[in-house]
Amino acid sequence: MIVATTKTAGNARWVALVASERNADVDVLVVGAGLAGLHCATQLARSGRQVMLAERRSTLTGTVRTTGIFVRRTLEDFALPEEHLGPAIRRMVLYPPGLTGPVELTSDRDEYRVGDMGPLYVAAAQDAVRAGVDLRLATRFTGQREGVYLLEDAAGPLLVRARFVVGADGARSRVARELGLSRNRHLLVGAEEVFADRPDGSDPAFHCVIDPRLAPGYLAWVLRDGEHVHVGTAGHAHRFPKGLYSALRSFRERAPGLEGVERPDQVEKRAGPIPVGGVLPRIASPAGLLVGDAAGAVSPLTAGGLDPCLRLSGHAAEILDAALRSGRAAKLQAYDGRALRARFRKRLLLRKGLDGLRTPALASSAFTVLRTPPGQALARRILFGTGSFPLP
């Protein structure tokens, strides 16, 4: 009886909502205004589609979860606002657990730049609005029923009828759950502190420490580009001996690259899950698709997600536009996670290798190989490579 009553009440509430005046009709509803959602929404709007973009945060400059590292291929292929990018980084230093005998790699090209992510989000949102996107901040996606999507904002429920929905709502995607699509199961957790740098004449550098006590299954890092300092760590949540934040504090006390750097009392703190299982197998249905972290579009090895999120969200926009143009939802079958996943086999194997470095002794022994010419060549290919996210 309780179940029947609850269902009846739910049906009655839904009927009342459908009949309410707060509703909208669009071609595509995009949920989540990170770079993936913003890029996908903007591309669709530029193709003449009616797009609503719902973001639960009230401001795009608030909570930032990513370090914001853009690799060379992304910088070459996408028009990112120069004023929101830090100085170029060419130098990478890899350290074993004892921090002695590091491996230093220097490129003759600009390999990385760190974005000032809050202003970058705002600039991308301004582009989206200029293209015609209906951007709704402080608006949560709460569910769907028969092609009608329920949002909640300060004024109450808002019903949106959309031909397709795009889940750009992060590693733990509500849209994926509602559409019955694949969901991320292999996650790291990461945390970092960010504060202003004081230039000391040294070249911008990326310092990475492979130590399973501080970063089980991944690495701890210090990134200094002369404008900002990033100090962070990430790994498997259940393998941190005393927890993520204890590991971050321990690392901060002895981290390389911070010599002479005074940490201020007030720092920006970032944290969040990082999917590292590769592109998920089922990322599309007749009702919509997933992009960015929601789709697992993150390198399984390096955990870099900004290049994949931009490339995959652009591909998604092309697929959706074709489906809308033809009136055939079957076009979304071309958005095939299994085909994309097959292109990650080598990176997934290397991910297993990194996961297997469970003791300081094993991590140190890996540096014996890394110090050899073939080992350094492999490291250069991974860290300074010319590849990008492998689209079809």
C-alpha positions, 0 to 999 in steps of 0.5 A, a space after each residue: 500500500 505504501 508503495 502504491 500510494 507513493 507512486 500515485 502521489 508521484 504521478 500526481 505531482 508529475 502531472 501537476 508539474 507538466 501542467 505548470 507554467 514553468 517549462 521550456 522546449 529546447 533541442 538539447 539540454 546540457 547538464 554541467 558547465 565545465 569546459 566539456 559542457 560549455 564547449 558542446 553547448 556552444 558548438 551546438 548553438 553555433 549550428 543553430 540549435 536551441 540549447 539550454 545549459 544547466 549548472 548547479 553552481 551559482 558562479 563559475 569562479 567558485 569551486 574548481 576541481 582541476 589543476 588546469 593543465 593544458 598540453 601542447 596539442 590542446 594549445 595548438 588546436 583550440 583558441 584558448 584566451 591567452 590572458 588566462 594562461 600561465 607561462 609555458 612549461 618545458 621542464 619536468 622532473 620525476 622523483 623516486 620516493 627518497 627524492 634522490 637521483 631524479 630524472 629530469 626531462 626538458 623539451 625544446 617546445 612549450 609543453 604545458 600551460 596552466 589555465 586560470 580556470 575560474 576566468 577561463 570558465 567565465 570566458 567560455 560561458 560568455 562565448 556560449 551566451 553570445 552563441 545563443 545558449 540559454 545558460 542557467 546557473 544555480 540550477 540542478 538537474 534532478 531527474 527525467 521522465 519520458 523525455 521530460 527533464 526536471 530542473 530545480 532553481 531558486 524559483 522552484 521546479 522547471 520542466 524542460 522538454 528536450 530532444 536530447 540531453 547531454 551529461 557533462 555533470 562530472 565523474 559521478 554523473 546523475 545524467 548517466 544514471 537517469 539514462 541507464 548509461 555506463 558509470 565510472 567505477 575506477 576513480 582516484 581522489 585528488 587534492 591540491 593547494 594553489 597560491 600565488 608564486 613569487 618569481 625567483 628567476 627559475 624556469 617554470 617546472 613540473 615536479 612529480 613524485 612517485 611514492 605509494 605512501 603519498 600518492 598510491 596509484 598515481 603521483 604527488 606534484 608541485 607545479 610552479 610557473 612563476 605566477 602560481 604554485 600548485 601542490 597536490 596529490 592523488 591516488 586510490 582513496 582506500 590506499 592512503 595510509 592516513 587519508 588523502 589530506 594527511 598525505 597532502 600535508 606530509 608531502 607539502 612538508 618535504 616537496 621538491 621545487 618549493 625551496 624558498 617558497 613561503 606558503 601563505 595562510 590563505 590558499 585555494 583548496 581544490 579536490 575531487 574524483 578523477 576517473 581513470 578507467 578509460 572511456 566508458 563503454 556505453 556513453 550514448 542512448 537514443 535520449 542523449 549522451 555523455 561528455 567529459 568526466 561523465 564519459 570517462 574521457 580522461 587519460 587512464 595513465 596521466 589523468 589529464 582530462 582537458 584535452 579529452 573533454 574538449 575533443 570528445 565534446 566537439 565530437 558529441 556536438 557533431 553527432 547531435 547536430 547530425 541527429 537533429 538535422 536528420 530527425 534520427 536518434 539512431 545517429 547517436 549510435 556512432 558515438 561509440 564508447 567501446 570503439 574509443 575505449 579500444 584505442 586506450 589499450 596501451 594506456 590502460 596497461 600502463 595504468 595497471 603498471 602504475 597501480 602495481 607500484 605498491 611499495 617504495 621499494 617497487 617505485 624506486 626500482 622503477 627508476 632504475 629502468 627510467 634512468 636508462 635511455 629507453 626508459 627516458 624515451 618512453 617517459 618523453 613519449 608519454 609526457 611530451 608526446 604529439 598524440 591527443 585524444 583518439 577520436 574515430 
